[in-house]
Amino acid sequence: MDQASMIGFDIAKNVFEVHGRSAAGALVHRCSLKRGKVEKFFAGIAPAVIGLEACGSAHHWGRVLSKLGHDVRLMPPAYVKPFVKRNKSDAIDAAACWEALGSPNMRFVPIKTVDQQAALSLHRTRDLLVSQRTQNANALRALLSEFGIVAGTGKAGLARLIDELRAGTLDLPADAVFSATVLADQRAALDAAADVLERRITAQVKADKKAVMLKTAPGVGPLTAHAVLATMPDPSLFKSGRHFASWLGLAPSISGTGGKTRTGHITKKGNTPLRRLLVLGATALLRRVRANPQKGSPWLRGLLARRPAKVVAVAQAARTARILWAMLTHNQPYRAPAVG
């Protein structure tokens, strides 16, 4: 019997699909596997190149199958989709993974280590808590506004309103007070949980020399430094800093036909959480530069003079991404450009 040289593997919660063919293209494997039998099946076949979509639990299975001697390659789901023939089933998806694996232009996703995924879990959990906190604040403001009570803008305005609510000085019906207090208590719990996660991240940054080095870059704090190292532990995965910025979705989109090429807004196709941290850091940097122009580089001051602030923030975020890639590549702290 021929041995499969390439295998398309469609993962799921319980039932997995395998589609393997020999080097000559002959079908060798086409079967369904229960979750408990996956490892046993791949341990019993010759080493092969296995392609699967980089989705939920893909990195786990990538590590498991790699230990069995297979060459595992994760592919972005959006790049596998064009290979799906009409209709939709797990078996068809496995066949599409096999076909996409053989594409000469296919791009692959590096398999994350357990430590990387654990570090990123801190950021995902914190992002969820911050999102829930924002929803909570909006719900609390909406509830009180129905009774003609409007909080001031920002966290300070809402905090003052919550203090008045707890003091019992607001003119509200008993049920409304009860509902608003429940929301206020939930907000306090979300605040506390988010702070615990942020302190854990900050403590890890202080103990990591590379993270401390990354913090020397403008607009980079503990959260961004930690997220960069968890996302990009090896800068050699990218050919240049521009490739890294493009991977984050900070590069302009391109539309061209008939010899005419136009650039547009940034693509926003990439790692959304890290891109958001870079943009927020750039926004904070712009506020400092506006208050004290000497803290900004000549490039940044010149850009602020002729472009809108939001555009400049995104441009600075892309520049910061390239700086971080260079710092990790050369293992050197940030050096401010000389003023000529």
C-alpha positions in Angstrom: 0.0 0.0 0.0 1.3 3.5 -0.9 2.2 5.8 1.9 0.6 9.3 2.1 3.1 12.1 1.5 0.6 14.8 2.3 -2.4 14.8 4.5 -5.3 17.2 4.8 -6.6 17.2 8.4 -9.9 18.8 9.4 -10.1 19.2 13.2 -13.2 19.4 15.3 -14.5 18.8 18.8 -15.2 15.1 18.5 -15.1 13.9 14.9 -12.0 14.6 12.7 -11.5 14.0 9.0 -8.4 12.8 7.3 -7.6 13.1 3.5 -4.2 11.7 2.5 -2.6 11.1 -0.9 0.6 9.6 -2.1 3.3 11.5 -4.0 1.7 10.3 -7.2 -1.7 11.6 -6.2 -3.3 8.3 -5.3 -5.9 8.4 -2.5 -4.4 6.6 0.6 -6.5 7.9 3.5 -10.0 9.1 3.7 -11.6 8.5 7.0 -13.2 9.9 10.1 -11.6 9.6 13.5 -13.0 10.1 17.0 -11.0 12.4 19.1 -9.5 9.6 21.2 -8.2 7.8 18.2 -6.4 10.6 16.4 -3.1 10.3 18.1 -3.1 6.5 17.7 -3.9 6.8 14.0 -1.1 9.2 13.2 1.4 7.3 15.4 0.8 4.2 13.2 1.5 5.8 9.8 4.7 7.0 8.1 5.8 10.6 8.7 4.0 12.9 6.3 3.3 16.6 5.7 0.0 17.4 7.5 -1.9 20.6 6.7 -4.7 22.0 8.8 -6.5 25.3 9.3 -5.1 27.5 12.0 -8.2 27.7 14.1 -9.3 26.5 17.6 -7.0 23.8 19.1 -4.9 23.8 15.9 -1.7 24.7 17.8 -2.4 21.9 20.3 -2.7 19.3 17.5 0.2 20.8 15.7 2.4 20.1 18.8 1.0 16.6 19.3 1.5 15.5 15.7 4.9 17.1 15.5 6.1 14.9 18.4 5.0 11.9 16.4 7.5 12.8 13.6 5.1 14.6 11.2 5.7 17.9 9.5 2.7 19.9 10.6 1.8 23.1 8.8 -1.0 25.5 9.9 -2.7 27.5 7.2 -4.9 30.6 7.6 -8.6 29.5 7.1 -9.1 32.4 4.6 -6.4 30.9 2.4 -7.9 27.4 2.5 -11.4 28.5 1.7 -10.8 29.0 -2.1 -9.9 25.3 -2.4 -13.3 24.1 -1.1 -15.3 22.6 -3.9 -19.1 23.2 -3.9 -21.1 22.3 -0.8 -19.7 22.1 2.7 -18.7 19.1 4.8 -15.8 18.1 7.1 -14.6 15.6 4.5 -14.6 18.3 1.8 -12.7 20.6 4.2 -10.1 18.0 4.7 -9.7 17.6 1.0 -9.4 21.4 0.6 -6.6 21.3 3.3 -4.7 18.7 1.3 -5.0 20.7 -1.9 -4.1 24.0 -0.3 -1.1 22.4 1.3 0.4 21.7 -2.1 -0.1 25.3 -3.3 3.3 26.9 -4.0 2.1 30.3 -2.8 0.6 29.1 0.5 1.6 30.9 3.6 1.9 29.0 6.9 1.3 30.0 10.6 4.1 29.0 13.0 2.9 26.6 15.7 2.7 28.4 19.1 4.4 26.8 22.2 2.4 26.1 25.3 4.1 29.1 27.0 3.1 31.4 24.2 -0.5 30.4 24.3 -0.5 30.8 28.1 0.9 34.3 27.8 -1.6 35.3 25.2 -4.4 33.9 27.4 -3.7 36.7 29.8 -4.3 39.3 27.1 -7.4 37.5 25.7 -9.0 37.3 29.2 -8.1 40.9 30.0 -9.6 42.1 26.7 -12.8 40.2 27.5 -13.1 41.8 30.9 -12.4 45.3 29.5 -15.1 44.8 26.9 -17.6 43.6 29.5 -16.6 46.6 31.6 -17.4 48.9 28.7 -20.8 47.2 28.1 -21.5 47.5 31.8 -20.7 51.2 31.9 -23.0 51.8 28.9 -25.8 49.8 30.5 -25.5 51.7 33.7 -25.5 55.1 32.0 -28.5 54.1 29.9 -30.4 52.9 32.9 -29.9 56.1 34.9 -30.5 58.4 31.8 -34.0 56.9 31.6 -34.7 58.8 34.9 -33.1 62.0 33.8 -29.7 61.3 35.5 -26.8 61.8 33.2 -23.2 61.0 34.2 -20.2 63.1 33.3 -17.9 62.0 30.5 -15.2 59.5 31.2 -14.4 57.2 34.1 -14.4 60.0 36.6 -17.9 61.1 35.7 -19.3 57.6 36.1 -17.4 57.0 39.3 -18.9 60.2 40.8 -22.4 58.9 39.8 -21.7 55.5 41.4 -20.6 57.2 44.6 -23.9 59.1 44.7 -25.8 55.9 43.9 -24.2 54.1 46.9 -24.8 57.1 49.1 -28.5 57.1 48.3 -28.6 60.7 47.1 -30.1 59.9 43.7 -33.8 60.4 43.1 -34.6 56.9 41.9 -37.3 54.3 42.5 -36.3 51.4 44.7 -36.1 48.9 41.8 -34.0 51.2 39.8 -31.6 51.6 42.7 -31.4 47.9 43.1 -30.7 47.3 39.4 -28.1 50.1 39.2 -26.3 48.8 42.3 -26.1 45.3 40.8 -24.4 46.9 37.7 -22.1 49.0 39.9 -21.1 45.9 41.9 -20.4 44.0 38.7 -18.3 46.8 37.3 -16.2 46.9 40.5 -15.6 43.1 40.2 -14.6 43.5 36.5 -12.2 46.3 37.5 -10.6 44.2 40.2 -10.2 41.1 37.9 -8.7 43.2 35.1 -6.3 44.8 37.5 -5.1 41.4 38.7 -4.4 40.3 35.2 -2.6 43.6 34.4 -0.4 43.3 37.5 0.5 39.7 36.5 1.5 40.8 33.0 3.5 43.8 34.5 5.4 41.5 36.9 6.3 39.1 34.0 7.6 42.1 32.0 9.8 43.3 34.8 11.4 39.8 35.0 12.1 39.6 31.3 15.1 41.4 29.9 13.7 41.5 26.3 10.4 42.9 27.5 12.3 45.6 29.5 14.3 46.4 26.4 11.1 46.7 24.2 9.7 49.2 26.7 12.4 51.7 25.7 10.6 52.2 22.4 8.2 55.2 22.2 4.6 54.4 22.9 5.4 50.9 24.2 4.3 49.9 27.7 4.2 46.6 29.6 1.1 45.3 27.9 2.5 45.9 24.4 5.9 44.6 25.2 4.4 41.4 26.7 2.1 40.9 23.8 4.8 41.4 21.2 7.0 38.7 22.8 4.1 36.3 23.1 3.1 36.9 19.5 6.5 37.2 17.9 9.2 35.3 19.9 11.3 34.9 16.8 11.7 38.0 14.6 13.3 35.9 11.8 9.7 34.7 11.0 9.4 38.1 9.1 11.7 39.3 6.4 11.6 42.9 7.6 9.9 45.2 10.0 7.6 46.2 7.2 6.5 42.6 6.8 5.7 42.5 10.5 3.7 45.7 10.3 1.8 44.4 7.3 1.1 41.1 9.1 -0.5 43.2 11.9 -2.7 44.9 9.3 -1.0 48.3 9.6 0.1 48.5 6.0 -2.1 50.3 3.4 -4.3 48.3 1.2 -3.5 48.2 -2.5 -5.9 48.2 -5.4 -4.6 48.1 -9.0 -5.7 47.4 -12.5 -4.6 48.4 -16.0 -1.3 49.5 -14.7 -2.7 51.9 -12.2 -2.2 51.2 -8.5 -3.8 53.0 -5.6 -3.2 52.7 -1.9 -6.0 53.0 0.6 -6.7 52.6 4.2 -4.8 50.1 6.3 -5.9 46.5 5.7 -6.7 45.6 9.4 -6.1 42.0 8.4 -3.9 40.5 11.1 -3.5 40.3 14.8 -6.2 42.7 16.1 -5.3 42.8 19.8 -1.7 43.6 19.2 -2.6 46.2 16.5 -5.0 47.8 19.0 -2.3 48.0 21.7 0.2 49.6 19.2 -2.4 52.2 18.1 -3.4 53.0 21.7 0.3 53.4 22.6 0.8 55.7 19.6 -2.2 57.8 20.7 -0.8 58.2 24.2 2.5 59.2 22.6 0.8 61.9 20.5 -0.8 63.4 23.6 2.7 63.8 25.2 4.2 65.2 22.0 1.4 67.8 21.7 2.0 68.9 25.3 5.7 68.9 24.9 6.9 68.9 21.2 10.5 68.2 22.2 9.5 64.6 23.2 8.6 63.7 19.6 10.8 62.9 16.7 11.2 65.4 13.8 9.3 62.9 11.7 6.4 62.7 14.1 6.2 66.5 14.6 6.2 67.1 10.9 3.5 64.6 10.3 1.3 66.1 13.1 1.6 69.5 11.4 0.0 68.3 8.2 -2.2 65.2 8.9 -5.1 64.4 11.2 -4.3 63.0 14.6 -5.9 59.6 14.0 -4.0 59.1 10.7 -0.7 60.1 12.5 -1.5 57.6 15.3 -1.8 54.7 12.9 1.3 55.8 11.0 3.2 55.9 14.4 1.9 52.5 15.3 3.2 51.0 12.0 6.5 52.7 12.7 6.6 51.3 16.2 6.0 47.8 14.8 9.0 48.2 12.5 11.1 49.5 15.4 10.2 46.6 17.7 11.1 44.1 14.9 14.5 45.8 14.5 15.1 45.8 18.3 14.4 42.1 18.6 16.4 41.3 15.5 19.5 43.1 16.7 18.8 42.6 20.4 19.4 46.3 21.1 17.4 49.0 23.0 15.7 51.8 21.2 18.0 54.6 19.9 16.3 57.9 19.1 17.1 59.3 15.7 19.7 62.0 15.7 18.4 65.5 15.0 20.1 66.9 12.0 
